[in-house]
Amino acid sequence: MTVDEGHPALVGAARRPYWTDPAERAVPVAGETLQGAVRADLAIVGAGFTGLWAALQAAEEDPGREIVVIEGGAVGFGASGRNGGFVSPSLTHGLAQGVACWPDEIETLERLGAENFAGLCSDVDRLGIECDLHVPGELTLALTEHQVAAVEEAHALHREHGVDVTLLDGPAARERVRSPRYLAGLHDPTVGLVDPARLAWGLAETVRARGVRVLESSPVRSMEREGGSVRLVGDTGSVVADRVLLATGAYPALLRRLGAWVIPVYDHVLMSEPLSAAQLAQIGWEDREGLTDAGNQFHYYRRTHDDRVLFGGYDASYHYGGRVDAELEQGASHDLLAGHFFEIFPQLEGLRFTHRWAGVIDTTSRFTPIFGTAMDGRVSYAVGYTGLGVASTRFGARVALDLLDGVDSERTALAMVRDKPMPFPPEPLRYLGVQATRAALAREDRTGRRGVLLRTLDAFGVGFDS
């Protein structure tokens, strides 16, 4: 099959995110744009999850504070409106990564993650945000014999740290979700699912009701000092603020230094047409758990409220120079995903996908966000969530506000907050290093053997992931 032909299940698929497709859903009308000179106490750049959670927290703490959120596209245009909607309580890209990087703090990090997750659920409930938030848990599934050992190790680690996970053998895993590929599984009851776009839209509506100005279609081109304040310069105006919080994710940062630690990685997603009752009966999946598999190159998939199947992941890609361009959102990765889907669920042959899209994930070398300040504390940032940001962005927003306000807290004392990961090398070494690491990860997925390169990266607590 050539790239031009494409997978037959993709014929006619809309080349845009399902979550924000006005042909499918009620999409909010675009808000006001930046015009002229604006003054604020706090300006937040980016109307994704980090920026909106920060605006909500800041507005509720100080209702008199003049807050402006500035977004280059629409609310949730970036990763916040393109992801799979998995809501993990982990702040460390999973328990194993947390133990590897911060063994002395892992109990604190796990507690803070659980508190943040509970706070998110409580906020959604008290604010009346209708975003299909529910907590069916997540199944991590072994697709190969060597992944069975990885699932068993994960079960032992979670049990050691008090997480009430359940280990499933092959028949038990296939009883829950009927795929001939499943050899074992691990059920983690702490993971939730959400409609990510509706969460972002609900947060935006909530902060607007609290007096926050959310300026859309207003890209910020530069940031500069102006006396004791900071000026953000756009195409049609500017914002002068006492404090600025950067929540730009994978998009080019206004602070050049962030490019050393954060790279944009493209992740690809498919959304199916709604499954019929007969098709649902063929696969089971009655509890609607989020699903993933235990490989380095992993898939994630879930049922939506209207019984579509979202299927994404696996083929994460970095483009030379950190290029971010809408032209990179389509290609052979979607054909690869479609083929994998029917390998996992051959009984669904003939199902069509209605949407295919991609987006950039802000990735760091240790898979967790970086935090810090600039311009003598007038600017703070929280970026680099590496694909697990739906819940942890709420925590990251709180950290960035603490840093901006000069608050010493349990959060700001964390080594995860104080220390930076290993920086990515400059080009062309960056591109070559990423490609070599991807090849090594794929080789381990095929053979089950972790090669010299990956073991070396493990020793330094770094790697490549989406």
N, C-alpha and C positions, 0 to 999 in steps of 0.2 A: 504494500500500500504506500503510495506517495503522499507527501504532505499536501499536495494540491487536491488529491482525491478526498482526503479526510475520512474519518470513521463514519459509516452510514448513520449511526445514532445521532450524529451532530448536524446532519443536514437540516438547514433552516434555523438552527439555534441562534438566538439573539446574542450579539457580541457585546454584552454589557452585563453588569451585576444584576442578578435577580432581585436582590434586596431593595435596590433603589430604582427599579425599572418602572417608570410611570405607566407603561402599558399593562402592568400586572397589579400595581398597588397604588394606594393613595399617597402620593409623594407630596410633602409640604411645598408650598409656594416659596420661592426664594425670598430671603429677607432683604433688609437694606444693605447698601454698599457703602464703602468709605467715600465720603465726599468732604473735601476741604480739611480744615484743621480741627482735630478732636483732642480733648484733654481728658485724662483719666488718672485715677490713683493706681490702678492695676490694669495692664494690658496683657492679654494672653494670645499668643500666636498659635493658631491651630484649633479648629472646632471639631476635633475627634474626641475620643473618650478622655484622654488626659486633660485637654483644655476645658472640656465641659464639666468634668468632675471638679477641676480646680475652681472654675467659676462658681459652681454650686457651693462648694465648701467655703470659699471666700465670701460669697454673698450672705450665706447663713450666719457666718461668724460676725460679720460687720455689715448690717443692712444699709448703712450709709456710705459704704465704699463705692466709688465710681469705677465700674469694671467694664472693660471692652474686650470682646473676643473677636479676633480678626482671622478670617479664613480665606485662603486663595481660591477655593472652589465653593461647593455647597457643604452644609453640615454633614459630616460623615463621609465626605468624598473619598478619603484615603482608606487606610486599612480598617478603620472603624465601621465602614459600610460595605466591606468586601470580604470579611472573614467568615469562618464557619459557624460562629456563634457559640463556641465551646467556652464555658466559664469555669476555669480552674482556680481553686483557692491558692495554688502554689505561687509564691513570689520568686522562686528560684529556677524556673523552667523545669519543674519536676523535683521530686525528693532526691533522686540520685545525684543530680547536679548540685543541689544544695549541700548534700553531705560531702561531696567531693571538694567544693569550694570553701564552705564555711562550717566545718564539723563542730566547731566550738559554739556556733550561734544557731545551729539548725533548729533546736527546740524553740528558740525565740522566734525565728523566721517562720516556722510552721504555725506557731500560735498567732502571730501577727497576720499571717495569711488567712487563717480561719476567721479571725475577727474581722478582717477586711471583707471577706466573702459574706459573712453574716450581715455586715453593715450595708453592703451592696443590695442584698435581698431586702433588707429592712427599708432602705431608701426607695427602692422601686415600689414597694408596697405602700409606704406612707405618702409618696408623691403621686400615686395613681398612674404610673407609667405602664401602659399596656404594651408589653414587648415579649409575651410568651415565655417569660422566665420560669423554668422548672428544673428540678434536680433529679433526673433519672439515673445519674451515675454514668460512668464510662467503662466500656469494655476494651481492654488492650488484648489483641488477638495474635497468636503465633500462626504465621503462614508457612513456615519451614521448620524442619526439625531443630535447627540450632536456635531458632527463636523461642522454642519451648523452654530452653534453659534460661533465656533472658526473662521470660515471663515468671518463671519460678523464682529467680533471683529478685525480681521486683516485688513479688509477693512477700518474700522473707524480709526485705528491707522495710516495706511498709508496715508489716506486722511488728518489726523491731521498734518502730517509731510510733506505734499506737494507732495506726490507721486500720480500720476494720474492713480490709479488703478480702475478697473471696477468690480462691484459686479454682479454676474450672478445668477439668480434663477435656479431651476432644469431644466426646459425646455430649457432655454438659454444655460446652460452648456452642456446639451446633444445635442443641435443643433451644437455646435462647435466640440465636440468629442462624438461619439455615444456609450455611455456605459449606461446600465440600472442602474448602481450603483451610478451615479452622482446625488446628491441632491442639490448642489449649487457649485459655483465656484468663484474664484477671479483671474482676469487677471492682472498681473504686466508686463507692457510693457518694463521694463528696463533690463530684463534678456536675455542673449544671449546663443547661443549654438556653439560648436566648435568640430572639430576632435582633441582630446587632444594629440594623438601621433604625428600627423602631426605638431601641434603647437610646441611640444618639439623638434622634428627633425628640424623644420625650425629655431628655436632659436639656436640650436646647429650648424647648417650650417652657420648661420649668425655670430655667435661669432668666429667660426673658420676662417671665411673670414676676421675678424678683428684681427687676430693674436693670439687668445686665444687657448691654447692647451687643448683639451678635451680628457682625458685618461679614457678609458672604461675597464671593466673587471679588475679593479685595486682596490680591497677593501683596506681601510685603517684600520690597526689593532690597532694603538696606536698613541697618540699625546703627545709630550713632549717639554719642553722648550729647546732651544739651544742658549745660550747667549741672545741676544736681539731679537731672532727669534723663530719660532716654527717649530719643525720637525714632519712631518706626515710619519709614517712608514707603508709600505705595504709589500706584500709577495716578490715582485721582485725589490724593490727599495724604495726610500724615496724622499720626497719633503721638502725642507727647505724654508720657506716663512716668510716675514716680518709680514704679517697679514694673518689670516685664518678666513673664514666664513663657519659656519656649516649649511648645508641645507639638513639634513639627514632624515627629516620627521619622520616616525614611526619606522625606523630601529634603532638598538642599537646606542646610541649616544656616541661620544668620550668624552663627559663630563658626569660623573656619576650623577651630580646634576639634569640633565634634566629628569632622570627617575622618579623623585618625581612628576613632573608636566605633563608628557606626557605618555600616554599608547597606545599600538597598538590595534586597533579594526578592526576585519575583516568585510568587506562589500562584498556582493555577487551580481553578475551581469549575465544576460542572453542577448544574441543577437539572433534575429530571422533571418530566411531566408528572402529574399526580398518579400514584399507583392505584390500580383498581383493587377491589376487595379480593379478587382471585389472586392477583399478584402479591398482595400483602400476605395472604394465607400461605403462599409458597415460600416466603422467607421468614415467617414468624415475626420476631422483633416487636413483640407486643408491649414491652416495657419502654420502648423508644430510647434506649441508652445511646449515648454518643459512642461511636466506634472508632478505633484506630488500630494500627498493627505495630508490631514490635521491632520493625526494621529501622535502620538509620534513615533510609528513604521511606518514609511512612505515608500512608493514606489516612485521612480523617473523613468520617461520613456520619450522617445523621438524618433522621426523619423530621420534616417540618410539620407544622400544625395542620397543613392540608395534605399531608402524606406524599409530598415530593421527597426525593433523596438528594441531598447535597453530597458531592463526592469531590474531594480535593487533596492537594498536597503532592508528595512524592518527588516531583521533578523541580525542586527549587533551583533557580538560576541567577547567577550574577553576571552582569554585562560590563565589559571593559570600561574603566573610568567611572564606574558607578552610575552608568547612564540610566535615567528614568525618562521614559517616553511612552506615550499611549500606543505607539506602533509595536511595542514589545509585549503587549498584553494578549496577543493571539499567536497561535503557531502550533507546532507539532506536539507540544506538551498536552494539549487537550485531547488529541488523538490517542496518545499514550494512556491518559487517564481513562478514556472510554474503553479501551481494550482491557485495562486492568479491572474495570468495574464488572465486565461480563465474565472475566476469569473468576472473580469472587462470587458473582451471582449469575451463573449460566442459565438458571431458570427464568431470568428476566430478559432473555434475548428478545429483541423487538421493541423494548422500551426506548423512548426517544428523550434526548436532552433538549430542554427549551432555552437554556442559557449557558454561555461559556464566558469566563472572564478571568482576569488576573489582577494582581495588585502587588505593591512593594511592601515588604516587611522590613522594619528597622532592626538589623541584626548586629549584635556585638560578638566578640570572640569568646565570651563566656556565657552567652545566651541570655543574659539578664541586663536590665537597664542601667544606664549611667546617670549620675546626678551631679550637680555642681552649680557654681555661681560664676559670674563674670561682672565686669564693670563695677568693681568695688562693692559687690553684693546687690547691685540694682537689678541684675538679671539672674534668673535661675533656669535650669533645664532638667527635663526628665525624658529621656529617649532611649530606645534600644530594647524593646520588649520581646523581640524575637518570636512573635507568633502566639504568645500566651498573655496578651495584654488586656483582654476584655475585663477581667477583674483587677489585675495588678495595676492597671492605669489609675484606678481609684486610689490605691496606696501611693503610687508614684506622684500623683497630683498633690497628695497630702505632704509628702516629703519635700517636693519643690516649693510649696507654700511655706513650710517650716524654714527651709533654707533662705527664702526670700525675706521672711520676717525675722530672721536671726534667732529662731526658737531652737533651743537645745532640747531634744526629745529622745525617747528610746529609739525612734526611727532614724534620726540623723546620726545617732551614735553607732549604727550598724556598720560593720566593715563593708558590706555590700554597697552602702551609700557613700562611705568615705573613700574607698579605694576604686581605682579605675582598672578595667581589664587590660590585658596586653593589647596594644594598638595593632591595627592591620598595617602591613608594610605599604610603602608607596607603589604605584604602578611602575613597571609592569609586573613586579613581584606579587602584588596583591592578586591580580587576575590569575597568574600562574599558580599561586598558592591555593587559591580557592578551587581551581580546576583539579589540581593534584589531590586535594582533600576530598572532593566529590568522588573522584575515581576510586580512592582508597575506601570510602564509605560504601560505594557500590560493590566493591570487591568483597568486603566483609559480609554484605548482605547475601552475596552468592555463595560464599565459602564458609562463613561462620568464624573465620580467622581474622583477628585484629592485627594488621600489619605494623611495620616499624614506624611509619609516619604517624599513624593514629595513636600508637602507644607513646610516642614522643609528645604529641599534642596533649594527650591525657596528663602527662607529667607536669605540663605547664598550665593545666586547667583551661585549655582553649580548644576551639574547633570551629566547625561550620554547621549551621542548622537553620531551619526556618520555623 
